[in-house]
C-alpha cells in the first residue's frame, strides 16, 4: 500500500470516529431531555369528599338487666330472636320474694285487725265519757272519774292514729315487695332483635351493687355509622351533609345517608384527636350488621360536567383568593407555545380539579415530567 492510500484510510477512520462521537452525544443529550406532555381542558363530574373510617351500630338498643337478685331460672329467648315490647324474655327464681310478700300481707292484715279493735275501744271510751259528763252534773261521779274517761278516749284515739300509720307503712312495704316480685318476670322494653347475651340459665344475679346485664335488644331496621374524623376536617362537616359509605364485603355498593350529629367530645387515639360523627342509614333489608367496618365519604361539594384539568398540572398555590376559587400557577399551552398563567380552582380531587377561571375550552396545560419535579411536592390540599 502506497503512502497516498494510507493517508486516505486514516482520514476515513478519523471521520468515522467523529461521526460516531457526534451521534453518541446527540443520542445521550436527547435521552436526558424531558419529553413534554400536555392535557386539554375537559368536562367531567367532580366530587370533593372527606374520608374516614367508621363502624356500624344499631341506632336504638337497650341493655336488659336484672333489678332484683336471685337465680336466673329461665331464659325464653336466644341470640337472633325477634321480640316485641312487653314479651316475657327471662325469669328469676321468685320464691324468696313470694314469701316476703306473703309476710307483708299477713302483717298488714294483723294491723288492720288491731285498728278495728282500737276503733271499737274509741267508741266505748266515747260512750263512757258522755255518760260521766251527764252524771257529773248530778254529782253521781267524781271529777277524777270524768278526767279518767277523757284520758282513756284520748289514748284510744292516739293508738288508732299510730296503727293507721303502721298500716300505711305496711302497705308501702307490701307495694315495694310486690314490685320486686314483678321484676322477677323480665319483659322486653322495646321491639327488636336479641343481639347479645351475657347471662345464662342457673346463674345467680346480684343486683345489690350494680344491675347485672342479661342480654341486649337492638332495632336493626335503622343502623348508625360512627365515623372517626380528624379534627382538621371537622370544621367542614355539618349536620345534614350527604355521605355515603362502603363495607368490606361489598366495596362496589354505596350506602347513602346524612350526617345526624357531631359528638362534641373527641377521642385521643395514638396522639391523634378524632371526633365521632354519626349518620343513620335504612337497614330494613338486613344487609348491614352490627360492628361492620365502613369507609366513609363525606360529600363536601359536587359538580357535574364542569371544565377540569389534571390536578398534577397545578403548580404553586397563590395567596390570592376570591369567589371564583383558589388561585394556582400553571403552564398554559396554546398554538403559540406554553406560558405561565394563573387559574382559579374550585372542586379539587386527587385526579382532577374544577377550572372556574383562567382557561378556555381548547386550552392545554403542561403536565410535570415523570421522575422530575412534580406537583406532588408543591403545597396544595390533597383530597381523597
Secondary structure, DSSP 8 states (H G I E B T S, - for coil): --HHHHHHHHHHHHHHHHHHHHHHHHHHHHHHS---EEEE-EEEEEEEEEEEEEEEEEEEEEEEE-SS-EEEEEE---TT-EE-TT-EEEEE--HHHHHHHHHHHHHHHHHHHHHHHHHHHHHHHHHHHHHHHHHHHTT-S-HHHHHHHHHHHHHHHHHHHHHHHHHHHHHHHHHHHHHHHHTTEEE-SSSEEEEEE---TT-EE-TTTS--EEEEEEEEEEEEEEEEEEHHHHTT--TT-EEEEEETTEEEEEEEEEEEEE-SS-EEETTEEEEEEEEEEE-TT----TT-EEEEEEEEEEEEEEEEEEGGG---EEEEEETTEEEEEEEEEETTEEEEEEEEEEEE-SSEEEEEES--TT-EEEE--TTSS-GGGS------
